[in-house]
Amino acid sequence: MPRHRTSAVETERLRKYRPDIQGLRAVAIMMVVSMHCGILDIHGGVDVSFVLSGFLIGGQLFAEIEKTGKVSLTKFWARRFRRLTPPMALVIVATAALAWMYGSPLRFRAYMEDGLSASLSFLNWRLVETGTDYFANDGSQSPYQHFWSLGIEEQFYVVAPLVLVVVVWISRKIFRNRALVALFLMAVIGGSFYQGWSQTAENQPLAYFSTHTRIWEIACGVLLALAAPLVSRMNTGVAAVVSWLGLGTVLVTAMLISDETPLPGYAVAGPVLGAVMIIAGGCANPRFGAERLIDNPVLDFVGNVSYGWYLTHWPLLVLWPSITDREFTFQDRLRVAVLSFLVAVLLHYAVERKFKKNVKLVARPWKGVFTGGFTTAGTAGAMVLATIIPLNLATSASSSTLAVGFTSQASVEDAVHRTELSATVQSALQSTPKNSAKHGCIDNFDVKKFEMRDGCVAGDPEGTKTLVLMGDSHAWQWNDVYHEIGKELGVRVVTISKGGCSPQIYRIINPTVNREYTECDSWRESAFAELKKIKPDVLVIADRARQEANRSGAEASFKVFKETGAKLVYMTDTPQPGQNVPDCLATHIDDISLCNRKEWQALEYTEFRAMEREVAEKYGAEIIDTTPAFCAVDVCPAVIGDQVVYFDNSHITSSYSKTLKPFLKPALEEILDKA
């Protein structure tokens, strides 16, 4: 046998510790933390970790099956519990404490529900159910959100030994070797990859978070573990080249993935393939492989604390703005990365190592399983108890729905100078996130065609005149006040709206799925066709100011609007608060001025706003400038009178919109008289 093969085989048998894998583990966690903290725009760290987990766990399982013909589930699960459960439980509980002390009281119970899901290792499915956008930058992230990947891995740890024992047994009976195991793993990889790729465009949260669309990445590592004895015979020169190409593939493809890349799709295949190449090359232990670079004391230490760093960095990142109570800067992101690393070091030595090397738990695996189960149950119980903790909000005052909001421009000016949140508003905060429009209708993301239905008719259904309110969610937010005005004036109000879909013909990239919003294009065409059937007396256009806006698209739409023969009205977009307003108010009861925004900041995309207004005027539309109802003396307050203006980070509350009836009604009455 050639020398390099003999050496490789001996190395495979004797080298229980793989420095290249430890270094790759460090590279993966640094990629994750750098991307999350906004230090480097580099993706794929979690995908590399999935491959590592599959290879390491697969190697352990195959070695035990080869030696004994079976797997000791008690020993296998005990090893996992000893290492993973205690640090995870501590971080989950500590995060709950931080969230209660510093986070928004309005989000605390939802956070605890996430913590419960995380402790039971199925948070990924909860995120699928809630349609979470992992890369949203609107303050909606949960401090437990990163547990989605740990949930997938732990689901794998529960199922993998059972499945592999059965498949290996069948393979030996049929092929007398591992051929069926390899075929089974390749089928899993192919099927799972296809599911992830195909679902990315249809249901991005499902594709991103679900187990069946991600398991192929872990299965790649398992397949490599199965092939390791064969791969270890690779020529060492070839192995060195493969490992370096793998490292380059991981880094280059990870940096090519951008915020606009549909994930997971096919893009994550780059980091996965690169990780497989690094590990495969390392199996042959080449002298000049990538291990020469990634095997060093620094990466070795980072690899040791990588699990704790993954656990701690995300909760600190999400809660840091609330803890420091200031604008989140790049320096703060660096502080989070460093502080979470220091906490991870402490967690590693004080908790992780203690349980991992506990002699009693190692000698008696059932104790390890019991410890893990008890810790998991205790953590889950703590999360359940936390959901019934009273929120730190006043509840005795009168309902905000009856409170005074806008009365005149003077009421907005008065709101600018207020600093304390009244008891009336405090009592309403808990329900404010649900204080959205109740009348009219709005179509969801996946609706491709507008269909007229009873729910879309508001105001006076028997009215002699018809007013159509058309646009995206920034048109829908006005539904309730239009309903009230329509009832008083005897006008039939029809809503034609779709979330995130401008009525003007722009190419829109939907951030939820990171692709062109084709559902908007087809919906808009059907909405235009419905407009021609309705033949409204007045057509009100309202939409969110967008950077995708262009004059040709605006003109094309207003030509269609003009052809309906309706009297056209263009409502300027409402100011953008720049943060989730109820959350901000709940954490700044004594100084609500911190939740206000300067007018020049709130009126974002001013050039596009001006362009749309010019086009509207060109086609004879009446202009209703909404800014005076929201801003005064260069400030746009979060609370006006005793009304919270926004129910999230963008849309106005139903109760505030209804107080704007004196602001809107005279203008609409005059326009209707002309129609």
MIFIVEX-322633 format. One record per residue (C-alpha): residue in one letter; x negated, y, z. Coordinates in pm, whole numbers, padded with zeros to 5 digits, always signed. Layout:
# residues N
AXYZ;...
END
This chain:
# residues 675
M+00000+00000+00000;P-00135+00349-00086;R-00277+00540+00206;H-00025+00826+00202;R+00264+00582+00223;T+00114+00392+00514;S+00051+00717+00697;A+00400+00841+00631;V+00564+00524+00753;E+00358+00524+01072;T+00443+00889+01126;E+00812+00820+01076;R+00797+00547+01339;L+00581+00733+01589;R+00666+01099+01549;K+00967+01139+01776;Y+00919+01515+01797;R+00953+01712+01472;P+00793+02059+01508;D+00933+02161+01169;I+01285+02092+01291;Q+01222+02295+01605;G+01093+02580+01391;L+01389+02553+01154;R+01623+02566+01453;A+01456+02894+01553;V+01484+03031+01199;A+01855+02943+01194;I+01938+03121+01521;M+01738+03428+01421;M+01934+03441+01096;V+02262+03420+01288;V+02174+03686+01545;S+02023+03918+01284;M+02332+03897+01066;H+02583+03935+01349;C+02395+04227+01504;G+02355+04401+01168;I+01975+04392+01185;L+01932+04200+00858;D+02197+04119+00599;I+02114+03749+00594;H+02371+03470+00605;G+02355+03092+00628;G+02212+03037+00976;V+02512+02834+01090;D+02496+02625+00773;V+02133+02538+00842;S+02232+02444+01199;F+02502+02211+01068;V+02245+02023+00860;L+02008+02000+01158;S+02285+01862+01380;G+02380+01603+01121;F+02021+01489+01073;L+01936+01465+01442;I+02259+01297+01551;G+02266+01074+01246;G+01908+00966+01313;Q+01989+00876+01673;L+02298+00680+01575;F+02133+00489+01290;A+01835+00402+01509;E+02061+00263+01782;I+02279+00074+01534;E+01968-00072+01369;K+01833-00183+01705;T+02146-00312+01879;G+02413-00331+01610;K+02634-00095+01804;V+02642+00245+01974;S+02674+00301+02347;L+02944+00567+02345;T+02888+00638+02712;K+02518+00714+02660;F+02580+00908+02340;W+02853+01129+02483;A+02667+01168+02812;R+02366+01313+02627;R+02589+01560+02447;F+02776+01659+02762;R+02460+01704+02970;R+02308+01944+02722;L+02604+02132+02581;T+02884+02155+02835;P+02732+02331+03142;P+02586+02633+02953;M+02901+02659+02744;A+03126+02656+03051;L+02918+02922+03224;V+02925+03151+02920;I+03300+03106+02871;V+03374+03200+03232;A+03121+03486+03238;T+03269+03624+02916;A+03614+03617+03073;A+03483+03818+03368;L+03321+04076+03138;A+03634+04100+02925;W+03848+04163+03234;M+03612+04430+03367;Y+03531+04613+03044;G+03748+04492+02757;S+04088+04617+02652;P+04359+04492+02891;L+04583+04455+02586;R+04357+04189+02441;F+04266+04007+02761;R+04532+03735+02743;A+04461+03665+02376;Y+04092+03640+02469;M+04173+03388+02740;E+04374+03180+02494;D+04065+03183+02271;G+03853+03085+02573;L+04085+02792+02642;S+04055+02678+02280;A+03676+02719+02297;S+03651+02512+02616;L+03850+02232+02450;S+03647+02256+02128;F+03923+02345+01884;L+03884+02721+01852;N+03814+02678+01480;W+04170+02557+01429;R+04313+02843+01635;L+04126+03087+01409;V+04273+02912+01106;E+04622+02945+01254;T+04581+03316+01329;G+04427+03388+00987;T+04116+03543+01139;D+03875+03732+00915;Y+03534+03640+01060;F+03364+03943+00907;A+03631+04197+00998;N+03480+04517+01131;D+03793+04664+01287;G+03753+04576+01653;S+03976+04269+01623;Q+03702+04013+01689;S+03730+03790+01992;P+03423+03746+02218;Y+03478+03370+02181;Q+03499+03371+01802;H+03155+03217+01751;F+03270+02896+01923;W+03429+02791+01594;S+03109+02624+01476;L+03046+02455+01811;G+03401+02320+01793;I+03329+02158+01455;E+03005+02005+01584;E+03170+01868+01897;Q+03456+01722+01695;F+03184+01554+01489;Y+03015+01420+01804;V+03341+01258+01914;V+03424+01093+01581;A+03084+01023+01420;P+02968+00726+01632;L+03302+00550+01590;V+03315+00600+01213;L+02951+00516+01147;V+02960+00192+01347;V+03260+00074+01147;V+03115+00178+00809;V+02774+00024+00886;W+02939-00303+00990;I+03147-00316+00671;S+02844-00223+00461;R+02641-00507+00603;K+02922-00752+00541;I+02964-00647+00178;F+02621-00526+00060;R+02395-00660+00337;N+02238-00314+00345;R+02342+00050+00395;A+02472+00112+00044;L+02834+00155+00154;V+02728+00402+00424;A+02551+00612+00162;L+02851+00597-00072;F+03083+00689+00211;L+02872+00990+00310;M+02844+01106-00052;A+03222+01085-00085;V+03263+01292+00233;I+03015+01549+00104;G+03180+01575-00236;G+03536+01586-00109;S+03466+01830+00172;F+03262+02062-00052;Y+03542+02065-00308;Q+03798+02146-00040;G+03587+02433+00092;W+03522+02572-00256;S+03883+02545-00377;Q+04041+02676-00057;T+03817+02985-00037;A+04025+03171-00293;E+04360+03046-00165;N+04317+03050+00213;Q+03983+03189+00323;P+04031+03138+00700;L+04117+02771+00639;A+03814+02727+00414;Y+03581+02907+00653;F+03683+02759+00988;S+03836+02418+00931;T+03654+02095+01003;H+03736+01919+00677;T+03596+02204+00463;R+03271+02225+00664;I+03195+01865+00754;W+03006+01817+00426;E+02725+02033+00562;I+02680+01805+00864;A+02723+01499+00642;C+02429+01617+00429;G+02212+01592+00739;V+02353+01248+00824;L+02285+01122+00469;L+01929+01252+00492;A+01886+01069+00825;L+02005+00750+00654;A+01752+00803+00374;A+01468+00912+00604;P+01273+00582+00590;L+01273+00604+00209;V+01205+00979+00198;S+00912+00938+00439;R+00727+00747+00165;M+00719+01056-00053;N+00379+01167-00180;T+00251+01419+00074;G+00165+01673-00195;V+00515+01654-00338;A+00658+01666+00015;A+00465+01985+00088;V+00600+02151-00227;V+00955+02035-00145;S+00938+02177+00208;W+00807+02516+00088;L+01068+02532-00186;G+01328+02449+00077;L+01217+02733+00303;G+01224+02972+00009;T+01568+02846-00093;V+01707+02904+00256;L+01575+03259+00281;V+01642+03374-00076;T+01994+03233-00106;A+02079+03358+00243;M+01980+03712+00144;L+02170+03692-00186;I+02495+03631+00003;S+02660+03968+00061;D+02972+04095+00234;E+03154+04063-00099;T+03057+03697-00150;P+03357+03464-00107;L+03262+03236+00183;P+03216+02951+00223;G+03281+02879-00149;Y+02974+02753-00327;A+02743+03015-00177;V+02664+02821+00142;A+02525+02537-00070;G+02199+02735-00101;P+02107+02740+00270;V+02231+02381+00307;L+02018+02256+00018;G+01718+02449+00145;A+01752+02299+00493;V+01778+01949+00346;M+01460+02008+00144;I+01264+02135+00447;I+01365+01837+00660;A+01312+01588+00375;G+00966+01723+00305;G+00881+01707+00673;C+00975+01339+00691;A+00651+01261+00505;N+00451+01482+00744;P+00256+01665+00470;R-00055+01842+00592;F+00018+02169+00411;G+00398+02178+00422;A+00625+02453+00552;E+00561+02315+00898;R+00231+02503+00889;L+00429+02827+00906;I+00728+02742+01122;D+00540+02532+01378;N+00403+02792+01621;P+00447+02875+01991;V+00684+03166+01924;L+00930+02971+01709;D+00894+02672+01939;F+01007+02885+02233;V+01289+03045+02033;G+01403+02699+01925;N+01416+02588+02289;V+01653+02870+02386;S+01845+02879+02056;Y+02159+02719+02197;G+02182+02972+02479;W+02108+03258+02240;Y+02391+03149+02015;L+02627+03131+02313;T+02540+03470+02461;H+02474+03710+02174;W+02827+03728+02032;P+03021+03807+02355;L+02773+04084+02435;L+02798+04216+02080;V+03180+04234+02089;L+03205+04377+02441;W+02904+04609+02434;P+03091+04919+02304;S+03341+04880+02591;I+03066+04819+02845;T+02861+05125+02742;D+03166+05334+02645;R+02990+05509+02360;E+02949+05491+01986;F+02788+05163+01881;T+02452+05247+01721;F+02182+05042+01553;Q+01973+05080+01869;D+02260+04924+02064;R+02260+04630+01826;L+01890+04578+01892;R+01956+04600+02265;V+02224+04331+02237;A+01986+04102+02048;V+01710+04145+02306;L+01931+04129+02614;S+02116+03821+02493;F+01780+03653+02425;L+01666+03723+02781;V+01994+03587+02918;A+01948+03281+02695;V+01603+03219+02842;L+01750+03232+03192;L+02036+03005+03087;H+01793+02754+02936;Y+01574+02717+03242;A+01837+02761+03513;V+02116+02552+03360;E+02042+02368+03035;R+01716+02201+03142;K+01849+02119+03488;F+02136+01912+03350;K+01947+01769+03055;K+01669+01626+03273;N+01880+01536+03576;V+01754+01188+03674;K+02086+01071+03819;L+02280+01175+03511;V+02026+01011+03279;A+02018+00686+03478;R+02396+00665+03507;P+02551+00784+03181;W+02904+00756+03316;K+02815+01033+03561;G+02711+01250+03266;V+03043+01186+03094;F+03231+01258+03416;T+03032+01579+03474;G+03107+01698+03121;G+03474+01610+03148;F+03506+01774+03489;T+03327+02088+03367;T+03544+02107+03057;A+03864+02060+03258;G+03752+02320+03513;T+03673+02574+03243;A+04002+02514+03066;G+04185+02549+03397;A+04008+02878+03468;M+04120+03011+03131;V+04480+02909+03197;L+04474+03082+03536;A+04320+03393+03377;T+04619+03429+03145;I+04845+03502+03443;I+04621+03766+03602;P+04815+04097+03617;L+04690+04345+03360;N+04546+04672+03485;L+04825+04882+03334;A+05114+05080+03480;T+05451+04915+03418;S+05704+05107+03624;A+05755+05415+03411;S+06029+05459+03153;S+06007+05307+02807;S+05805+05495+02549;T+06072+05441+02282;L+06277+05710+02454;A+05984+05946+02508;V+05934+06274+02325;G+05680+06273+02044;F+05650+06528+01764;T+05867+06838+01805;S+05667+07095+01611;Q+05311+07179+01516;A+05272+07313+01869;S+05325+06963+02012;V+05028+06839+01808;E+04813+07128+01929;D+04909+07055+02290;A+04813+06689+02242;V+04461+06788+02135;H+04390+06930+02481;R+04530+06645+02688;T+04286+06417+02869;E+04493+06193+03097;L+04732+05924+02983;S+05075+05971+03133;A+05246+05691+03324;T+05512+05683+03052;V+05256+05600+02785;Q+05075+05356+03014;S+05399+05164+03059;A+05437+05136+02682;L+05081+05032+02599;Q+05137+04661+02645;S+05411+04661+02381;T+05249+04919+02151;P+05070+04663+01926;K+05416+04535+01829;N+05562+04884+01782;S+05574+04858+01403;A+05851+04927+01151;K+06161+04713+01194;H+06362+04815+00887;G+06284+04763+00521;C+06049+04490+00401;I+05686+04426+00318;D+05544+04135+00121;N+05248+03937+00251;F+04914+03879+00081;D+05009+03563-00106;V+05336+03695-00256;K+05284+03737-00630;K+05625+03870-00733;F+05856+04128-00579;E+06208+04002-00529;M+06495+04227-00423;R+06663+04103-00104;D+06897+04229+00166;G+06611+04302+00406;C+06466+04556+00163;V+06772+04781+00186;A+06792+05031+00473;G+06956+05366+00540;D+07319+05365+00423;P+07367+05054+00202;E+07684+05212+00058;G+07518+05548-00009;T+07596+05731-00332;K+07228+05803-00397;T+06931+05566-00389;L+06586+05648-00259;V+06303+05400-00318;L+06002+05401-00084;M+05718+05228-00268;G+05362+05146-00176;D+05142+04938+00051;S+05156+04907+00430;H+05105+05284+00455;A+05444+05320+00284;W+05604+05045+00494;Q+05497+05223+00815;W+05752+05499+00733;N+06048+05263+00699;D+06219+05332+01030;V+06230+05709+00999;Y+06352+05677+00638;H+06619+05439+00764;E+06741+05699+01015;I+06732+05983+00763;G+06911+05766+00506;K+07191+05688+00752;E+07239+06056+00835;L+07234+06171+00473;G+07435+05881+00331;V+07143+05760+00116;R+07062+05400+00027;V+06692+05340+00103;V+06514+05057-00079;T+06166+04947+00028;I+05920+04803-00224;S+05592+04739-00044;K+05310+04486-00022;G+05024+04479+00226;G+04695+04610+00089;C+04847+04663-00256;S+04841+05015-00397;P+05129+05101-00632;Q+04867+05265-00849;I+04679+05051-01096;Y+04341+04997-00934;R+04119+04694-00923;I+04133+04611-00552;I+03898+04371-00372;N+04085+04210-00085;P+03851+04196+00218;T+04022+03890+00364;V+03918+03665+00077;N+03637+03877-00071;R+03775+03863-00424;E+03990+04061-00662;Y+04344+04097-00531;T+04515+03934-00829;E+04832+03879-00627;C+04863+04257-00609;D+04837+04297-00987;S+05117+04051-01063;W+05332+04183-00777;R+05292+04542-00900;E+05411+04449-01249;S+05724+04285-01111;A+05783+04583-00880;F+05764+04820-01178;A+06020+04606-01359;E+06251+04617-01056;L+06217+04995-01039;K+06356+05026-01391;K+06656+04812-01290;I+06728+05012-00974;K+06709+05351-01147;P+06655+05542-00819;D+06752+05904-00772;V+06436+05967-00568;L+06113+05768-00576;V+05874+05820-00285;I+05516+05700-00335;A+05287+05644-00037;D+04969+05442-00009;R+04640+05423+00174;A+04354+05636+00044;R+04109+05401-00126;Q+03760+05426-00264;E+03871+05205-00557;A+04100+05486-00674;N+04047+05625-01024;R+04231+05881-01232;S+04321+05651-01520;G+04489+05404-01283;A+04680+05680-01106;E+04796+05829-01435;A+04907+05491-01569;S+05123+05436-01263;F+05275+05782-01258;K+05373+05741-01623;V+05578+05438-01517;F+05726+05632-01224;K+05818+05922-01452;E+05994+05688-01695;T+06240+05582-01423;G+06397+05928-01439;A+06378+05961-01062;K+06276+06272-00874;L+05919+06189-00770;V+05778+06248-00423;Y+05417+06185-00320;M+05338+06155+00051;T+04974+06215+00138;D+04815+05936+00338;T+04815+05947+00716;P+04484+06009+00898;Q+04271+05707+00989;P+04208+05678+01366;G+03883+05486+01314;Q+03948+05237+01597;N+04224+05031+01751;V+04414+05306+01931;P+04608+05101+02193;D+04283+04927+02297;C+04103+05258+02325;L+04380+05416+02532;A+04400+05115+02763;T+04030+05148+02845;H+04024+05532+02864;I+04332+05616+03068;D+04151+05902+03245;D+04006+06059+02929;I+04211+05986+02622;S+04026+06255+02426;L+03770+05981+02354;C+04038+05815+02141;N+04100+06123+01926;R+03922+06175+01596;K+03796+06477+01414;E+04013+06568+01116;W+03723+06554+00870;Q+03655+06196+00980;A+04019+06086+00986;L+04094+06212+00635;E+03859+05967+00471;Y+03796+05953+00095;T+03893+06317+00053;E+03795+06326-00314;F+04027+06035-00395;R+04309+06186-00191;A+04269+06510-00387;M+04262+06326-00720;E+04584+06134-00647;R+04755+06452-00538;E+04650+06627-00859;V+04788+06344-01071;A+05115+06341-00874;E+05157+06716-00926;K+05076+06678-01295;Y+05375+06443-01331;G+05605+06677-01144;A+05608+06508-00803;E+05700+06701-00492;I+05419+06679-00235;I+05482+06605+00133;D+05160+06677+00318;T+05172+06459+00630;T+04855+06597+00794;P+05028+06873+01002;A+05230+06603+01178;F+04912+06431+01295;C+04629+06685+01322;A+04573+07036+01458;V+04266+07253+01522;D+04047+06996+01342;V+04151+06706+01572;C+04389+06416+01515;P+04513+06303+01859;A+04589+05942+01947;V+04884+06044+02164;I+05132+06321+02075;G+05390+06412+02335;D+05450+06081+02510;Q+05415+05873+02196;V+05118+05660+02091;V+05062+05756+01728;Y+04911+05428+01599;F+04987+05068+01686;D+04652+04941+01553;N+04353+05093+01376;S+04549+05224+01078;H+04931+05227+01099;I+05163+05464+01282;T+05405+05333+01543;S+05774+05305+01467;S+05861+05519+01769;Y+05632+05805+01662;S+05753+05789+01302;K+06112+05833+01421;T+06019+06151+01608;L+05904+06291+01272;K+06262+06312+01145;P+06269+06693+01194;F+05945+06710+00996;L+06065+06499+00700;K+06442+06545+00682;P+06458+06906+00556;A+06215+06834+00272;L+06393+06513+00170;E+06734+06678+00192;E+06622+06951-00046;I+06471+06697-00286;L+06787+06484-00282;D+06998+06788-00364;K+06786+06839-00678;A+06805+06472-00782;
END
